[in-house]
């Protein structure tokens, strides 16, 4: 099957790329590039462990390669289940930022992989906060790249609650795409525009121009959508409209 072969090749290449994460790996949407759901290595390796090293690294690699082999043979079995299954995908944030765990901060490759996986499998702000605290307790104050990686994950988790599908932050504007079945009304976007007069709708996408920090712009946009949606819900409740 050509499609499966191409996907398998992409995922194997992604595993190889983990040896050079410091050269440009982006948490913004890498986990969704290959197959659109979950994190690269899956949720099964999440949780608290006392020590992470080469053994965990080889375990993760063997699990993924075993699955790929079983798919290539056309006989996916119970022994090699897809480690990417089990998590709903977060919204994609394609932002011009450097978001990674530098090898100068976490030197051991297996531990970097574990913390990437732990961050990317977080589906609540509390869970992400626990991961961040664990990293900081072990390695000290975050460098800027780690702060950015955590901030992007916070944005993605918050965006999911607002039925946002993707945020593209290139060219001095945010282009915000919503899920097809989102329930935001025209009134919501009208209130968003009251909060930011130069924001507008284009082909069902919210366009949010900005100057300065793209992550700050994302935070402001999410707050505007959230607050506007809450106001509309409150108005409907007062009018007895469901």
The 8 nearest C-alpha neighbors of each residue, nearest first, counted from 0:
[[1, 3, 2, 4, 71, 5, 73, 70],
 [0, 2, 4, 3, 5, 6, 7, 71],
 [3, 1, 5, 4, 0, 6, 7, 8],
 [2, 4, 6, 5, 0, 1, 7, 71],
 [3, 5, 7, 1, 2, 6, 8, 0],
 [6, 4, 8, 2, 7, 3, 1, 9],
 [7, 5, 3, 9, 8, 4, 10, 2],
 [6, 8, 4, 10, 9, 5, 3, 11],
 [9, 7, 5, 11, 6, 10, 12, 4],
 [10, 8, 6, 12, 7, 11, 13, 5],
 [9, 11, 13, 7, 12, 8, 6, 14],
 [10, 12, 14, 8, 13, 9, 7, 15],
 [11, 13, 15, 9, 10, 14, 8, 16],
 [14, 12, 10, 16, 11, 15, 9, 17],
 [13, 15, 11, 12, 16, 17, 10, 60],
 [16, 14, 12, 13, 17, 18, 11, 19],
 [15, 17, 13, 18, 14, 19, 12, 20],
 [18, 16, 20, 19, 15, 14, 13, 112],
 [17, 19, 16, 20, 15, 108, 14, 21],
 [20, 18, 17, 21, 16, 22, 23, 24],
 [21, 19, 24, 17, 22, 18, 23, 16],
 [20, 22, 101, 19, 23, 102, 24, 99],
 [23, 21, 20, 19, 24, 101, 99, 16],
 [22, 24, 21, 25, 20, 97, 99, 19],
 [25, 23, 20, 99, 22, 21, 26, 98],
 [26, 24, 98, 27, 29, 23, 99, 97],
 [27, 25, 28, 29, 98, 148, 24, 99],
 [28, 26, 92, 25, 93, 29, 151, 91],
 [27, 29, 91, 31, 30, 26, 92, 93],
 [28, 30, 32, 31, 26, 25, 27, 24],
 [31, 29, 38, 39, 28, 32, 37, 33],
 [32, 30, 35, 28, 29, 36, 33, 34],
 [33, 31, 29, 30, 35, 34, 28, 36],
 [32, 34, 31, 35, 9, 10, 30, 6],
 [35, 33, 36, 31, 32, 6, 30, 37],
 [34, 36, 31, 32, 33, 88, 37, 30],
 [37, 35, 88, 31, 34, 87, 38, 86],
 [38, 36, 86, 88, 83, 87, 41, 84],
 [37, 39, 30, 41, 40, 119, 120, 83],
 [40, 38, 30, 41, 83, 37, 116, 29],
 [39, 41, 38, 83, 82, 116, 59, 42],
 [42, 40, 83, 82, 38, 43, 39, 37],
 [41, 43, 45, 44, 120, 85, 86, 82],
 [44, 42, 45, 41, 82, 40, 46, 85],
 [43, 45, 42, 46, 41, 116, 40, 113],
 [46, 44, 42, 43, 117, 47, 116, 120],
 [45, 47, 48, 44, 117, 43, 42, 130],
 [46, 48, 49, 45, 50, 44, 133, 130],
 [49, 47, 50, 46, 51, 45, 44, 113],
 [48, 50, 47, 51, 46, 52, 133, 110],
 [49, 51, 48, 52, 110, 55, 47, 54],
 [52, 50, 110, 55, 109, 49, 48, 53],
 [53, 51, 109, 54, 55, 110, 56, 50],
 [52, 54, 56, 55, 109, 57, 51, 108],
 [53, 55, 57, 56, 52, 58, 51, 109],
 [56, 54, 58, 53, 57, 52, 51, 59],
 [55, 57, 109, 53, 59, 54, 58, 60],
 [58, 56, 60, 54, 59, 55, 61, 53],
 [59, 57, 55, 61, 56, 60, 62, 54],
 [58, 60, 62, 56, 57, 61, 55, 63],
 [59, 61, 57, 63, 62, 58, 64, 56],
 [62, 60, 64, 58, 63, 59, 65, 57],
 [63, 61, 59, 65, 60, 64, 58, 66],
 [62, 64, 66, 60, 65, 61, 67, 59],
 [63, 65, 67, 61, 66, 62, 60, 68],
 [66, 64, 68, 62, 63, 67, 61, 79],
 [65, 67, 79, 63, 69, 64, 68, 81],
 [68, 66, 64, 70, 65, 69, 71, 7],
 [67, 69, 71, 65, 70, 66, 64, 72],
 [68, 70, 75, 72, 66, 67, 71, 74],
 [71, 69, 73, 67, 75, 72, 68, 74],
 [70, 72, 68, 73, 69, 67, 4, 3],
 [73, 71, 69, 70, 74, 68, 75, 67],
 [74, 72, 70, 71, 75, 69, 68, 0],
 [73, 75, 69, 72, 70, 76, 71, 68],
 [76, 74, 69, 70, 73, 79, 77, 80],
 [77, 75, 78, 79, 74, 80, 69, 66],
 [76, 78, 79, 80, 75, 81, 66, 74],
 [79, 77, 76, 80, 75, 66, 65, 69],
 [80, 78, 66, 77, 76, 65, 81, 75],
 [81, 79, 77, 66, 82, 78, 76, 75],
 [80, 82, 83, 84, 66, 79, 63, 41],
 [83, 81, 41, 84, 40, 80, 43, 63],
 [84, 82, 41, 81, 37, 40, 38, 39],
 [85, 83, 82, 81, 86, 41, 37, 42],
 [84, 86, 42, 83, 87, 37, 41, 82],
 [87, 85, 37, 84, 88, 36, 42, 120],
 [86, 88, 37, 36, 89, 85, 122, 84],
 [89, 87, 36, 37, 86, 90, 35, 31],
 [88, 90, 155, 159, 91, 87, 156, 36],
 [91, 89, 164, 165, 155, 159, 163, 92],
 [90, 92, 165, 28, 166, 93, 89, 164],
 [93, 91, 166, 27, 94, 165, 28, 167],
 [94, 92, 167, 27, 168, 166, 91, 28],
 [93, 95, 168, 96, 92, 167, 169, 27],
 [96, 94, 169, 168, 93, 97, 213, 167],
 [97, 95, 94, 98, 147, 25, 213, 27],
 [96, 98, 144, 99, 25, 23, 95, 147],
 [97, 99, 148, 144, 147, 25, 26, 96],
 [100, 98, 144, 145, 148, 101, 25, 24],
 [99, 101, 145, 144, 102, 111, 104, 105],
 [102, 100, 103, 21, 104, 99, 105, 144],
 [101, 103, 106, 105, 104, 21, 100, 107],
 [102, 104, 101, 106, 105, 100, 21, 107],
 [105, 103, 101, 102, 106, 100, 138, 142],
 [106, 104, 102, 107, 103, 111, 101, 100],
 [105, 107, 102, 103, 104, 108, 111, 101],
 [108, 106, 110, 109, 105, 111, 52, 102],
 [109, 107, 111, 110, 106, 112, 18, 52],
 [108, 110, 56, 52, 112, 111, 107, 53],
 [109, 111, 113, 112, 108, 51, 107, 52],
 [112, 110, 108, 114, 113, 109, 105, 115],
 [113, 111, 115, 109, 110, 114, 116, 108],
 [112, 114, 110, 116, 111, 115, 117, 109],
 [113, 115, 117, 116, 111, 112, 118, 110],
 [116, 114, 112, 118, 117, 113, 119, 111],
 [115, 117, 113, 119, 114, 118, 120, 112],
 [118, 116, 114, 120, 115, 119, 45, 113],
 [119, 117, 115, 121, 116, 120, 114, 127],
 [118, 120, 116, 121, 117, 38, 115, 152],
 [119, 121, 117, 118, 116, 42, 38, 122],
 [122, 120, 127, 118, 119, 126, 123, 117],
 [121, 123, 156, 120, 126, 124, 127, 89],
 [124, 122, 126, 125, 121, 156, 127, 153],
 [123, 125, 127, 126, 128, 153, 156, 122],
 [124, 126, 128, 123, 127, 129, 121, 122],
 [127, 125, 129, 123, 128, 124, 121, 130],
 [126, 128, 124, 130, 129, 121, 125, 118],
 [127, 129, 125, 131, 126, 130, 124, 132],
 [128, 130, 126, 132, 127, 131, 133, 125],
 [129, 131, 127, 133, 128, 132, 134, 118],
 [132, 130, 128, 134, 133, 129, 135, 127],
 [131, 133, 135, 129, 134, 130, 136, 128],
 [132, 134, 130, 136, 131, 135, 129, 137],
 [135, 133, 131, 137, 132, 136, 138, 130],
 [134, 136, 139, 132, 138, 137, 133, 140],
 [137, 135, 133, 134, 139, 138, 132, 140],
 [136, 138, 134, 135, 139, 133, 132, 105],
 [139, 137, 135, 136, 134, 140, 104, 105],
 [138, 140, 135, 136, 137, 141, 134, 104],
 [139, 141, 135, 142, 138, 136, 134, 104],
 [142, 140, 145, 146, 139, 143, 135, 144],
 [141, 143, 144, 145, 146, 140, 104, 101],
 [142, 144, 146, 145, 147, 141, 98, 148],
 [143, 145, 98, 147, 99, 146, 142, 97],
 [146, 144, 148, 147, 100, 143, 99, 142],
 [145, 147, 143, 149, 144, 148, 150, 141],
 [148, 146, 150, 144, 98, 145, 149, 151],
 [147, 149, 98, 145, 151, 150, 146, 99],
 [148, 150, 152, 146, 147, 151, 145, 153],
 [149, 151, 147, 153, 152, 148, 146, 154],
 [152, 150, 154, 148, 153, 149, 147, 155],
 [151, 153, 155, 149, 154, 150, 156, 148],
 [154, 152, 150, 156, 151, 155, 157, 149],
 [155, 153, 151, 157, 152, 156, 158, 150],
 [154, 156, 158, 152, 157, 153, 90, 89],
 [155, 157, 153, 159, 158, 154, 152, 122],
 [158, 156, 154, 155, 159, 160, 153, 161],
 [159, 157, 155, 161, 160, 163, 156, 154],
 [158, 160, 162, 161, 156, 157, 163, 90],
 [159, 161, 158, 162, 157, 156, 163, 225],
 [160, 162, 158, 159, 163, 225, 157, 224],
 [163, 161, 159, 160, 178, 181, 177, 164],
 [164, 162, 177, 158, 161, 159, 178, 165],
 [163, 165, 90, 177, 178, 176, 162, 91],
 [166, 164, 91, 176, 90, 92, 175, 163],
 [167, 165, 175, 92, 174, 93, 91, 168],
 [168, 166, 93, 174, 173, 169, 92, 94],
 [169, 167, 173, 94, 172, 93, 166, 174],
 [168, 170, 171, 167, 172, 94, 95, 173],
 [171, 169, 172, 168, 173, 208, 167, 209],
 [170, 172, 209, 169, 208, 210, 168, 173],
 [173, 171, 208, 207, 209, 170, 168, 169],
 [172, 174, 168, 207, 167, 206, 175, 208],
 [173, 175, 206, 167, 166, 205, 204, 172],
 [174, 176, 166, 205, 204, 165, 173, 206],
 [177, 175, 204, 165, 164, 163, 166, 174],
 [178, 176, 163, 164, 162, 179, 181, 175],
 [177, 179, 164, 181, 180, 162, 163, 176],
 [178, 180, 181, 177, 164, 162, 176, 182],
 [179, 181, 178, 182, 177, 162, 183, 163],
 [182, 180, 178, 179, 183, 162, 177, 163],
 [183, 181, 184, 180, 162, 179, 178, 161],
 [184, 182, 181, 187, 185, 228, 188, 186],
 [183, 185, 186, 187, 182, 188, 228, 231],
 [184, 186, 188, 187, 189, 183, 190, 182],
 [185, 187, 189, 184, 188, 190, 231, 183],
 [188, 186, 190, 227, 184, 189, 185, 228],
 [187, 189, 191, 190, 185, 186, 192, 184],
 [190, 188, 186, 192, 191, 187, 185, 193],
 [189, 191, 193, 187, 192, 188, 227, 186],
 [192, 190, 188, 194, 193, 189, 223, 227],
 [191, 193, 195, 196, 189, 194, 190, 198],
 [194, 192, 190, 191, 195, 196, 189, 188],
 [193, 195, 191, 192, 196, 190, 223, 198],
 [196, 194, 192, 193, 198, 197, 191, 207],
 [195, 197, 192, 198, 193, 194, 199, 191],
 [196, 198, 195, 199, 208, 192, 207, 206],
 [199, 197, 207, 196, 206, 192, 195, 208],
 [200, 198, 206, 205, 197, 201, 192, 207],
 [199, 201, 205, 204, 206, 203, 202, 198],
 [200, 202, 204, 203, 205, 199, 206, 174],
 [201, 203, 204, 200, 205, 176, 206, 199],
 [202, 204, 201, 200, 205, 176, 177, 175],
 [205, 203, 176, 201, 175, 202, 200, 206],
 [204, 206, 200, 175, 174, 199, 207, 201],
 [205, 207, 174, 199, 198, 173, 200, 204],
 [206, 208, 198, 173, 172, 205, 209, 174],
 [209, 207, 172, 171, 173, 206, 198, 197],
 [210, 208, 172, 171, 216, 207, 211, 213],
 [211, 209, 171, 212, 208, 213, 216, 172],
 [210, 212, 213, 209, 216, 215, 171, 214],
 [211, 213, 215, 214, 216, 210, 209, 217],
 [214, 212, 216, 215, 217, 211, 168, 94],
 [213, 215, 217, 216, 212, 218, 151, 150],
 [216, 214, 218, 212, 217, 213, 219, 211],
 [215, 217, 213, 219, 214, 218, 220, 209],
 [218, 216, 214, 220, 215, 219, 221, 213],
 [217, 219, 215, 221, 216, 220, 222, 214],
 [220, 218, 216, 222, 217, 221, 223, 215],
 [221, 219, 217, 223, 222, 218, 216, 224],
 [222, 220, 224, 218, 223, 219, 225, 217],
 [221, 223, 225, 219, 220, 224, 226, 218],
 [224, 222, 220, 226, 221, 225, 191, 227],
 [225, 223, 227, 221, 222, 226, 228, 191],
 [226, 224, 222, 228, 223, 227, 221, 229],
 [225, 227, 229, 223, 228, 224, 222, 230],
 [228, 226, 230, 224, 187, 229, 225, 190],
 [227, 229, 231, 225, 230, 187, 226, 224],
 [228, 230, 232, 226, 227, 231, 233, 225],
 [231, 229, 227, 233, 228, 232, 234, 226],
 [230, 232, 234, 228, 233, 229, 235, 227],
 [233, 231, 229, 235, 234, 230, 236, 228],
 [232, 234, 236, 230, 231, 235, 229, 237],
 [235, 233, 231, 237, 236, 232, 230, 238],
 [236, 234, 240, 238, 232, 237, 233, 239],
 [235, 237, 239, 233, 238, 234, 240, 232],
 [238, 236, 234, 235, 239, 233, 240, 232],
 [239, 237, 235, 236, 240, 234, 233, 241],
 [238, 240, 236, 237, 235, 241, 234, 233],
 [241, 239, 235, 238, 236, 237, 234, 232],
 [240, 239, 235, 236, 232, 238, 237, 234]]
